[in-house]
Amino acid sequence: MLQPDFDSSPTTVRIHRCKYVSRCKARRCLKRASLIAEKTDVAGRHVRQIELYSQHCQIVIERERSRGLEISDRRNE
């Protein structure tokens, strides 16, 4: 059961390779997604994810970093 002070808002964005075939989820982009941007909460639990082309993922990284979220880059793992 969740505690009253439980905060599930995302605190970290993990970037890792997309290991399945998916189209980039950026508006009007027809390229194949090569990366996944996954937001996680304080406990490391998945909150949401989006499949992105590398250039669009870089935009997301910059935006989320400016919002104060930690970026965990796991592209080479």
Rosetta blueprint (number, residue, H / E / L):
1 M L
2 L L
3 Q L
4 P L
5 D L
6 F L
7 D L
8 S L
9 S L
10 P L
11 T L
12 T E
13 V E
14 R E
15 I E
16 H E
17 R E
18 C L
19 K L
20 Y L
21 V L
22 S L
23 R E
24 C L
25 K L
26 A L
27 R L
28 R L
29 C L
30 L L
31 K L
32 R E
33 A L
34 S L
35 L E
36 I E
37 A E
38 E E
39 K E
40 T E
41 D L
42 V L
43 A L
44 G L
45 R L
46 H E
47 V E
48 R E
49 Q E
50 I E
51 E E
52 L E
53 Y L
54 S H
55 Q H
56 H H
57 C H
58 Q H
59 I H
60 V H
61 I H
62 E H
63 R H
64 E H
65 R H
66 S H
67 R L
68 G L
69 L L
70 E E
71 I E
72 S E
73 D E
74 R E
75 R L
76 N L
77 E L
